[in-house]
Amino acid sequence: ISTEVLEAAEVFGATLWQRIRHVILPLLRPSLQVALILRTILALQVFAVVIALSGGDIVTVLANETYRQYYDLRNLNVAAAYASLILLISMISAVFYLRAVRTHEEVAG
């Protein structure tokens, strides 16, 4: 964020909270959108950490169960269904994030 923009807000009498809410956050909105979507997708693919820490038998997550169904049990149909569910959850989360951080100008036109 440009220092000139922050200085201009300060010159016009904006408090710290007003600068954060009306200047900094709107300028960071595109970066925040991408970061939230990527973090959600990465959170759904956390199976390697679960396998490394628990051996994969004690604690399970959806991605870990997909991996187990495909490689250990050779149950391809169930693994494909789990993978499709992960994709669906990721897409719904992305749409939710993008709609939640839309501006009024984007909604109007």
Backbone as ProteinMPNN parsed JSONL, in Angstrom:
{"seq_chain_A": "ISTEVLEAAEVFGATLWQRIRHVILPLLRPSLQVALILRTILALQVFAVVIALSGGDIVTVLANETYRQYYDLRNLNVAAAYASLILLISMISAVFYLRAVRTHEEVAG", "coords_chain_A": {"N_chain_A": [[0.858, -1.177, 0.0], [0.563, 2.131, -0.856], [2.443, 4.73, 0.618], [1.674, 7.332, 0.264], [-1.09, 7.229, -0.01], [-1.891, 6.412, 2.531], [-0.91, 8.563, 4.026], [-2.459, 10.612, 2.933], [-5.005, 9.898, 3.834], [-4.592, 10.261, 6.527], [-4.076, 13.017, 6.604], [-6.567, 13.996, 5.887], [-7.905, 13.563, 8.194], [-8.634, 11.025, 9.105], [-9.172, 8.495, 11.476], [-7.193, 5.89, 13.066], [-8.641, 3.473, 13.009], [-10.535, 4.096, 11.0], [-8.818, 4.442, 8.821], [-7.839, 1.835, 8.564], [-10.22, 0.424, 8.041], [-11.44, 1.74, 5.803], [-9.44, 2.286, 3.964], [-7.05, 0.608, 4.02], [-7.984, -2.162, 4.192], [-9.835, -2.334, 1.913], [-7.943, -1.993, -0.163], [-6.395, -4.224, 0.176], [-8.125, -6.259, -0.42], [-8.225, -7.936, -2.899], [-5.89, -9.515, -2.568], [-6.44, -10.741, -0.127], [-8.664, -12.287, -0.822], [-7.576, -14.225, -2.597], [-5.712, -15.414, -0.869], [-7.36, -16.531, 1.156], [-8.867, -18.415, -0.309], [-6.839, -20.13, -1.292], [-5.757, -21.06, 1.138], [-7.925, -22.469, 2.178], [-8.188, -24.543, 0.302], [-5.693, -25.785, 0.651], [-5.995, -26.582, 3.294], [-7.828, -28.618, 3.052], [-6.284, -30.548, 1.916], [-4.586, -31.869, 3.705], [-3.57, -34.357, 4.245], [-0.994, -35.529, 4.289], [0.323, -34.549, 6.562], [-1.279, -35.619, 8.57], [-0.878, -38.369, 8.183], [1.876, -38.51, 8.682], [2.06, -37.72, 11.384], [0.252, -39.338, 12.826], [0.243, -41.831, 11.734], [-1.883, -42.404, 10.206], [-3.97, -44.038, 11.02], [-5.141, -43.466, 13.476], [-6.194, -40.825, 13.497], [-8.265, -39.372, 11.086], [-8.825, -37.619, 8.054], [-10.739, -36.138, 5.393], [-9.234, -36.079, 2.969], [-7.213, -37.861, 3.644], [-8.672, -40.21, 3.959], [-9.53, -40.545, 1.342], [-7.082, -41.063, 0.081], [-6.43, -43.478, 1.413], [-8.53, -45.169, 0.608], [-7.996, -45.35, -2.12], [-5.238, -46.187, -2.488], [-4.612, -48.123, -0.46], [-6.898, -49.811, -0.102], [-7.773, -50.159, -2.674], [-10.177, -49.282, -3.707], [-11.571, -47.813, -6.022], [-13.882, -46.428, -6.864], [-15.071, -45.383, -4.517], [-12.966, -43.762, -3.665], [-12.908, -41.925, -5.781], [-15.394, -40.733, -5.385], [-14.989, -39.506, -2.88], [-12.948, -37.718, -3.624], [-14.36, -36.126, -5.411], [-16.155, -34.979, -3.627], [-14.394, -33.454, -2.069], [-13.577, -31.629, -4.042], [-16.053, -30.37, -4.543], [-16.578, -29.188, -2.024], [-14.41, -27.414, -1.936], [-14.991, -25.734, -4.124], [-17.473, -24.626, -3.356], [-16.667, -23.263, -1.055], [-14.907, -21.395, -2.204], [-16.661, -19.86, -3.805], [-18.302, -18.854, -1.78], [-16.413, -17.29, -0.306], [-15.678, -15.414, -2.284], [-18.118, -14.11, -2.753], [-18.63, -13.091, -0.238], [-16.775, -11.077, 0.142], [-17.295, -9.193, -1.745], [-17.609, -5.94, -3.2], [-19.844, -3.102, -2.931], [-20.035, -1.83, -5.375], [-19.353, -3.835, -7.178], [-21.523, -5.522, -6.877], [-23.64, -3.928, -7.746], [-23.069, -3.421, -10.402]], "CA_chain_A": [[0.0, 0.0, 0.0], [1.354, 3.341, -1.016], [2.485, 5.608, 1.795], [0.939, 8.557, -0.054], [-2.51, 6.99, 0.261], [-2.056, 6.428, 3.988], [-0.698, 9.938, 4.479], [-3.627, 11.403, 2.525], [-6.085, 9.582, 4.769], [-4.256, 10.895, 7.801], [-4.245, 14.459, 6.427], [-8.005, 14.28, 5.871], [-8.442, 13.396, 9.536], [-9.122, 9.672, 9.383], [-8.565, 7.832, 12.629], [-6.525, 4.637, 12.712], [-9.676, 2.501, 12.644], [-11.09, 4.491, 9.703], [-7.812, 4.13, 7.792], [-7.819, 0.382, 8.36], [-11.495, -0.044, 7.473], [-11.82, 2.354, 4.533], [-8.308, 2.429, 3.041], [-6.15, -0.548, 3.962], [-8.699, -3.401, 3.845], [-10.257, -2.375, 0.506], [-6.793, -2.17, -1.052], [-5.898, -5.591, 0.346], [-9.194, -7.211, -0.718], [-7.865, -8.99, -3.863], [-4.904, -10.415, -1.967], [-7.12, -11.527, 0.899], [-9.499, -13.282, -1.495], [-6.717, -15.314, -3.076], [-5.127, -16.101, 0.284], [-8.388, -17.347, 1.807], [-9.201, -19.561, -1.162], [-5.71, -21.065, -1.292], [-5.638, -21.685, 2.461], [-8.998, -23.453, 2.302], [-7.825, -25.7, -0.515], [-4.579, -26.467, 1.319], [-6.494, -27.22, 4.516], [-8.502, -29.853, 2.671], [-5.295, -31.499, 1.422], [-3.645, -31.969, 4.807], [-3.419, -35.771, 4.575], [0.404, -35.898, 4.538], [0.618, -34.233, 7.959], [-2.004, -36.589, 9.394], [-0.178, -39.653, 8.061], [3.182, -38.402, 9.331], [1.949, -37.581, 12.833], [-0.536, -40.372, 13.497], [0.285, -43.09, 11.018], [-3.065, -42.476, 9.362], [-5.007, -44.923, 11.544], [-5.783, -42.897, 14.662], [-6.945, -39.644, 13.08], [-8.457, -39.362, 9.638], [-9.493, -36.487, 7.427], [-11.331, -36.558, 4.127], [-8.18, -36.36, 1.993], [-6.544, -39.077, 4.1], [-9.562, -41.329, 3.641], [-9.456, -40.714, -0.114], [-5.799, -41.733, -0.171], [-6.516, -44.852, 1.917], [-9.438, -45.931, -0.254], [-7.402, -45.57, -3.436], [-3.975, -46.926, -2.476], [-4.592, -49.28, 0.437], [-8.038, -50.706, -0.306], [-8.027, -50.255, -4.122], [-11.596, -49.024, -3.918], [-11.464, -46.633, -6.87], [-15.14, -45.679, -6.918], [-15.22, -44.616, -3.274], [-11.934, -42.725, -3.701], [-13.369, -40.899, -6.72], [-16.495, -40.013, -4.737], [-14.38, -38.623, -1.881], [-12.25, -36.643, -4.334], [-15.402, -35.227, -5.923], [-16.666, -34.241, -2.477], [-13.382, -32.439, -1.751], [-13.699, -30.606, -5.079], [-17.293, -29.642, -4.307], [-16.379, -28.344, -0.841], [-13.492, -26.341, -2.325], [-15.687, -24.793, -5.002], [-18.471, -23.902, -2.56], [-15.921, -22.334, -0.202], [-14.4, -20.306, -3.04], [-17.798, -18.997, -4.152], [-18.693, -18.163, -0.549], [-15.427, -16.251, -0.021], [-15.75, -14.353, -3.285], [-19.348, -13.339, -2.534], [-18.58, -12.42, 1.064], [-15.898, -9.906, 0.119], [-17.639, -8.307, -2.864], [-17.92, -4.556, -2.863], [-21.169, -2.677, -3.377], [-19.933, -1.501, -6.795], [-19.366, -5.085, -7.927], [-22.881, -6.051, -6.812], [-24.525, -3.06, -8.522], [-22.946, -3.337, -11.817]], "C_chain_A": [[0.897, 1.23, 0.0], [1.296, 4.204, 0.25], [1.729, 6.904, 1.537], [-0.548, 8.409, 0.256], [-2.764, 7.041, 1.766], [-1.873, 7.829, 4.557], [-1.884, 10.826, 4.115], [-4.803, 11.146, 3.46], [-5.84, 10.244, 6.115], [-4.454, 12.407, 7.729], [-5.726, 14.841, 6.457], [-8.684, 13.96, 7.198], [-8.99, 12.024, 9.864], [-8.401, 9.103, 10.6], [-7.908, 6.535, 12.164], [-7.544, 3.599, 12.263], [-10.286, 2.835, 11.278], [-10.105, 4.205, 8.571], [-7.762, 2.638, 7.511], [-9.066, -0.052, 7.602], [-11.755, 0.48, 6.064], [-10.68, 2.479, 3.53], [-7.534, 1.124, 2.904], [-6.881, -1.815, 3.529], [-9.235, -3.42, 2.412], [-9.096, -2.556, -0.472], [-6.213, -3.579, -0.961], [-6.912, -6.656, -0.062], [-8.8, -8.272, -1.75], [-6.857, -9.995, -3.303], [-5.542, -11.306, -0.912], [-8.007, -12.603, 0.287], [-8.669, -14.484, -1.917], [-6.155, -16.103, -1.907], [-6.147, -17.003, 0.977], [-8.741, -18.583, 0.989], [-8.075, -20.582, -1.155], [-5.559, -21.767, 0.052], [-6.735, -22.724, 2.684], [-8.672, -24.711, 1.516], [-6.695, -26.479, 0.145], [-5.032, -27.162, 2.599], [-7.206, -28.527, 4.212], [-7.527, -30.921, 2.189], [-4.218, -31.764, 2.469], [-3.298, -33.419, 5.145], [-1.98, -36.162, 4.888], [0.789, -35.64, 5.994], [-0.047, -35.247, 8.878], [-1.305, -37.939, 9.353], [1.152, -39.61, 8.804], [3.064, -38.39, 10.85], [1.225, -38.738, 13.511], [-0.466, -41.733, 12.825], [-0.935, -43.303, 10.147], [-4.186, -43.333, 9.905], [-5.793, -44.299, 12.697], [-6.715, -41.748, 14.277], [-7.094, -39.703, 11.568], [-9.168, -38.086, 9.214], [-9.967, -36.956, 6.057], [-10.27, -36.889, 3.078], [-7.424, -37.629, 2.359], [-7.384, -40.312, 3.772], [-9.592, -41.597, 2.138], [-8.197, -41.473, -0.496], [-5.872, -43.2, 0.241], [-7.414, -45.716, 1.034], [-8.787, -46.27, -1.593], [-6.188, -46.491, -3.367], [-4.009, -48.188, -1.619], [-5.686, -50.291, 0.109], [-8.386, -50.928, -1.778], [-9.512, -50.12, -4.456], [-11.71, -47.716, -4.704], [-12.739, -45.794, -6.89], [-15.349, -44.824, -5.674], [-14.196, -43.486, -3.231], [-12.339, -41.591, -4.643], [-14.51, -40.082, -6.121], [-15.961, -39.054, -3.674], [-13.672, -37.446, -2.546], [-13.244, -35.633, -4.904], [-15.997, -34.387, -4.8], [-15.686, -33.142, -2.057], [-13.446, -31.3, -2.76], [-14.938, -29.75, -4.856], [-17.17, -28.701, -3.107], [-15.472, -27.166, -1.172], [-14.194, -25.292, -3.177], [-16.73, -23.979, -4.241], [-17.786, -22.883, -1.652], [-15.418, -21.144, -1.005], [-15.518, -19.339, -3.415], [-18.252, -18.203, -2.931], [-17.726, -17.026, -0.236], [-15.535, -15.098, -1.007], [-17.004, -13.505, -3.113], [-19.301, -12.558, -1.231], [-17.756, -11.144, 1.017], [-16.15, -9.007, -1.086], [-17.908, -6.902, -2.357], [-19.31, -4.221, -3.382], [-21.16, -2.337, -4.868], [-19.985, -2.765, -7.646], [-20.77, -5.677, -7.957], [-23.799, -5.249, -7.734], [-24.274, -3.154, -10.026], [-21.828, -3.9, -12.499]], "O_chain_A": [[1.855, 1.331, 0.765], [0.24, 4.377, 0.86], [1.201, 7.512, 2.467], [-1.187, 9.349, 0.728], [-3.739, 7.643, 2.217], [-2.597, 8.234, 5.466], [-2.273, 11.694, 4.896], [-5.516, 12.078, 3.833], [-6.77, 10.727, 6.761], [-4.945, 13.014, 8.681], [-6.09, 15.889, 6.99], [-9.904, 14.072, 7.313], [-9.748, 11.881, 10.823], [-7.182, 9.217, 10.731], [-8.052, 6.134, 11.009], [-7.341, 2.922, 11.256], [-10.528, 1.929, 10.481], [-10.506, 3.776, 7.489], [-7.656, 2.22, 6.357], [-8.979, -0.807, 6.634], [-12.243, -0.265, 5.215], [-10.928, 2.754, 2.356], [-7.382, 0.598, 1.802], [-6.443, -2.48, 2.591], [-9.102, -4.444, 1.741], [-9.257, -3.207, -1.504], [-5.609, -4.068, -1.916], [-6.588, -7.844, -0.051], [-9.032, -9.452, -1.485], [-6.974, -11.196, -3.549], [-5.22, -12.49, -0.816], [-8.095, -13.711, 0.817], [-9.023, -15.626, -1.626], [-6.123, -17.333, -1.948], [-5.819, -18.131, 1.345], [-8.897, -19.673, 1.539], [-8.329, -21.78, -1.025], [-5.26, -22.96, 0.089], [-6.492, -23.752, 3.316], [-8.86, -25.822, 2.012], [-6.739, -27.708, 0.192], [-4.507, -28.219, 2.949], [-7.188, -29.448, 5.029], [-7.906, -32.086, 2.066], [-3.041, -31.872, 2.124], [-2.779, -33.685, 6.229], [-1.769, -37.064, 5.698], [1.51, -36.438, 6.592], [0.555, -35.687, 9.857], [-1.156, -38.587, 10.389], [1.514, -40.571, 9.482], [3.89, -38.994, 11.535], [1.545, -39.086, 14.648], [-1.064, -42.692, 13.312], [-1.008, -44.294, 9.42], [-5.266, -43.365, 9.314], [-6.979, -44.579, 12.866], [-7.877, -41.711, 14.683], [-6.149, -40.047, 10.858], [-10.007, -37.553, 9.939], [-9.625, -38.055, 5.62], [-10.4, -37.887, 2.37], [-7.034, -38.393, 1.476], [-6.849, -41.339, 3.355], [-9.671, -42.75, 1.713], [-8.238, -42.408, -1.297], [-5.425, -44.073, -0.503], [-7.085, -46.867, 0.749], [-9.004, -47.353, -2.136], [-6.114, -47.472, -4.108], [-3.478, -49.221, -2.027], [-5.425, -51.493, 0.048], [-9.204, -51.791, -2.096], [-10.021, -50.766, -5.372], [-11.917, -46.649, -4.127], [-12.668, -44.566, -6.93], [-15.759, -43.668, -5.775], [-14.516, -42.375, -2.81], [-12.13, -40.42, -4.326], [-14.583, -38.87, -6.329], [-16.425, -37.918, -3.574], [-13.783, -36.31, -2.085], [-12.995, -34.428, -4.879], [-16.308, -33.212, -5.0], [-16.1, -32.031, -1.729], [-13.378, -30.131, -2.379], [-14.872, -28.526, -4.971], [-17.607, -27.552, -3.168], [-15.73, -26.043, -0.739], [-14.007, -24.093, -2.968], [-16.856, -22.774, -4.459], [-18.273, -21.764, -1.498], [-15.494, -20.006, -0.541], [-15.333, -18.124, -3.348], [-18.552, -17.014, -3.038], [-18.16, -15.914, 0.067], [-15.49, -13.933, -0.61], [-16.953, -12.291, -3.311], [-19.876, -11.474, -1.137], [-18.017, -10.217, 1.783], [-15.322, -8.157, -1.415], [-18.372, -6.705, -1.234], [-19.883, -4.968, -4.175], [-22.165, -2.533, -5.552], [-20.592, -2.768, -8.717], [-21.166, -6.272, -8.958], [-24.641, -5.823, -8.425], [-25.196, -2.979, -10.823], [-21.746, -3.814, -13.724]]}, "name": "protein", "num_of_chains": 1, "seq": "ISTEVLEAAEVFGATLWQRIRHVILPLLRPSLQVALILRTILALQVFAVVIALSGGDIVTVLANETYRQYYDLRNLNVAAAYASLILLISMISAVFYLRAVRTHEEVAG"}
